[in-house]
Amino acid sequence: MPKLYSGAEIVFKCLEDQNVSHLFGYPGGAVLPIYDELKNFNSVKHILVRHEQGAGHAAEGYARSTGKPGVLLVTSGPGATNAVTALTDAYMDSVPLVCITGQVPTHLIGTDAFQECDTTGITRPCTKHNWLVKDVNDLAEVMHKAFEVATTGRPGPVLVDIPKDIQFQKGKYKNFTKAKKLNGKSHDNFSQKNIDELIKLISKAKKPIFYTGGGVINSGPKASELLRELVYATGFPITSTLQGLGCFPADDNQFLGMLGMHGTFEANNAMYSCDLMINVGARFDDRITGKIDEFSPKSKKVHIDIDPSSINKNVKVDLAIVGDIKSVLISTLKTIKKSKNNFSKSNKHQISNWWEQIQKWRSKRSLDYIGNEETIKPQYAIERLYELTKDKDTYITTEVGQHQMWAAQHYKFNKPNRWMTSGGLGTMGYGLPAAVGVQIAHPKKLVIDIAGEASVLMTMQEMSTAVQYNLPIKIFILNNEYMGMVRQWQELLHDKNYSESYTAALPDFVKMAEAYGCVGIRAKTPEELDDKIIEMLNTDRPVIFDCLVDKQENCYPMIPSGKPHNQMLLGPKDQKEKKITGKGRTLV
Amino acid sequence: MANSKSAYSFAGKKQKLDTHIIVVWVDNESGVLARVVGLFSGRGYNIESLAVAEVDQKQNISRITIVTTGTPQVVDQIKLQLKKLVPVHKVADFKREDKNVIFKEMALFKFVANNIKLNKAFEACKKFNPVLLDKTTKSNVIQITALRREIDNMSKNLKKFGLVSVSRTGAVAMTRGSEVFK
């Protein structure tokens, strides 16, 4: 007779089997049997957060910086509902999460018991799949399947709801065996014919562009390498979505910067005017396409994606290649090498006019801003932060808003998995707990949350977590006292009626840092900024950096709503007389 | 710019809507219907009718038949999104106009009237395989199988014969000939 284990033991045996080393969680009545078992499993380290949403975002940061699934453990009722924002965030941004929730005992389900909620019902639309385990003998299988669903295909969050009586009951443990096929839900579904067609389009193109996204990152570091190989072989320009930053080096000449609503002039105009668009692992999100009827009207569009439902969802494409980015790129490169060895030379000549045009757009220098000697411009703060950290292998997380866009524009990423931001859901409060998760996964690395003062207050309590586990995360707050992006929209679209976007009673962030037991630093002028940043970098403890920036600055360039890519607002740099470029820009 | 006050773009061109019958084979487990229906409501797809029952007791497979309307792009999305659900095994899609597919709905009609009218009511149903399920001196219950629109018309036209209650199912579908959808 096989040995019997309690449900709680089975949970940990599964986590061990799945090589889970960290678990972000918060205890409560309905998960106590699982917490009781924690002491018997040393390979799994529990990180106690201060709010379940923080557990979720920390697990996301962990997952996105490692490529492994993030795991969180929360209690029933409020524990589960607090995790919903993080689950939805992970669902939108395709982050693999496994959320284990406690549930009231099976005989109390449906009775409105204390801390009961319909967890699987609430999380059904924000997970890839979820399970309510009603028999302890199903538990091991469900747990393993949960990891499989979370990590295969387009990754995403899953949830396993375990009633308290099931956690106590004894049952059989089943080892992890690689399942056959997930109901035909996977993945590579392309043929050599698709690849040949792609190469035919590539060789004919005169105005091509690569448009890459988070799918490249999700496909693993190898995919980024292969992408670089393909981009160099073709000589084509490449632009990236917010989530794809880092899969191609940002300081390379072929990189046009981020595209979309706050993308660069050259990237958006190239998207509009191209004759071949190769979408690699991006999803034609509305922040990218702008007005869909006028989106890149003259181009042939190729879409490479692992998720068949992403194809033709927003934009109709001419060639769909359904598969893992890595496998598609391997096939493509193999075919190119076999058939056209001198491919790159001939192609580069063909697209030289295109590059000339792109250089013209580039010469607009759309990310320029007007410097100032008295107040710190937020863009300047990020530029300096980049300059002073670029030699370290830095991990950046962000909150959501203007600071996030400035970070995406001015911080240059050269490696995948170094950039953690909430793109799809746009969750304010994401960055601080995400930084906790990243630092847990990479204890020796520099982890910075580029934050806004409004966002960071939403999950500020996780500083306490950072202090508890000695995580030297740096919270770099661009403090303009406004919900900056809200204020910007109100200025541009609502006649400067700044309805409720000013925070009149902000805390003193330096004192707050001290109250949490970490270090607070404040920078007020451009002159002292560098020294203060260096002070922050030299502090081997968690730091809250309160960077007081220009309160009126807007984030440009910008595609206003309902406009196509070629109608961008360039902001103050359009006013030529005020323009300060080159050296003058970095001096102030 | 001046007249746009939204962070989102405007709705694009309106496309033509088609009616489709989507057949989904799923594991018959708790919550599976909620997953399928939730996908429709969550993504703004439309359900005209729905029929669901277990068809394979051994393997616990249920067959869900959904009548929906949408642009070709939306119908494609419906299929692809359904296929992503873990308990979904396969998805078939038929156009309502498709001659190779049989669609049927069933309806139960209750009439309360005198004998003459009751007989006339049964006569009127002749075209739609009527079955007399219950009869008393002043009432009867008739079952018919027909297409949606035919049942719509019948329930209107039969009022004059004392129709007091209608109960009807969603459409079910099956291909003609020997082929089976894989």
Chai-1 contact restraints between the chains, C-beta under 6 A:
chainA,res_idxA,chainB,res_idxB,connection_type,confidence,min_distance_angstrom,max_distance_angstrom,comment,restraint_id
A,R124,B,G38,contact,1.0,0.0,6.0,A-B,restraint_1
A,P125,B,G38,contact,1.0,0.0,6.0,A-B,restraint_2
A,P125,B,G42,contact,1.0,0.0,6.0,A-B,restraint_3
A,H129,B,V86,contact,1.0,0.0,6.0,A-B,restraint_4
A,N183,B,H89,contact,1.0,0.0,6.0,A-B,restraint_5
A,K291,B,S9,contact,1.0,0.0,6.0,A-B,restraint_6
A,I292,B,G12,contact,1.0,0.0,6.0,A-B,restraint_7
A,D293,B,G12,contact,1.0,0.0,6.0,A-B,restraint_8
A,P308,B,L80,contact,1.0,0.0,6.0,A-B,restraint_9
A,S309,B,L80,contact,1.0,0.0,6.0,A-B,restraint_10
A,S309,B,Q81,contact,1.0,0.0,6.0,A-B,restraint_11
A,S309,B,K84,contact,1.0,0.0,6.0,A-B,restraint_12
A,K313,B,Q77,contact,1.0,0.0,6.0,A-B,restraint_13
A,L493,B,K5,contact,1.0,0.0,6.0,A-B,restraint_14
A,P560,B,M1,contact,1.0,0.0,6.0,A-B,restraint_15
A,S561,B,S4,contact,1.0,0.0,6.0,A-B,restraint_16
A,S561,B,S6,contact,1.0,0.0,6.0,A-B,restraint_17
A,S561,B,A7,contact,1.0,0.0,6.0,A-B,restraint_18
A,S561,B,Y8,contact,1.0,0.0,6.0,A-B,restraint_19
A,S561,B,S9,contact,1.0,0.0,6.0,A-B,restraint_20
A,G562,B,S4,contact,1.0,0.0,6.0,A-B,restraint_21
A,G562,B,S9,contact,1.0,0.0,6.0,A-B,restraint_22
A,G562,B,F10,contact,1.0,0.0,6.0,A-B,restraint_23
